[in-house]
């Protein structure tokens, strides 16, 4: 089992969610977030001090069994990319191992809980 954390543009959320549903990935957590990476945010001057304004992003968290990993990552990357070559700020995808999964309602453990 793997945890996929995808940081994407807010404008790509609906398209990514629909694409994941088409490949039968229907369980995910969606979080609104702010931050900056290579975009470096936007610099503003407020009360005489320079500060960095954070850029809005969406974070998707998806746990998949190993046989769904490649198609899930490829789907997110393909749909979240802007233009044929992509641009800075399109986002990132991180893949982490999951030691255990447990369904709270019935106690099912392991891959069956995903």
Secondary structure, DSSP 8 states (H G I E B T S, - for coil): -EEEEEEE-GGGHHHHHHHHHHTT----EEEEEEE-STT--EEEEETTEEEEE-EEEEEEEEEE-GGGHHHHHHHHHHHH--TTT--TTSEEEEEEE----B-TTT--BGGGG-
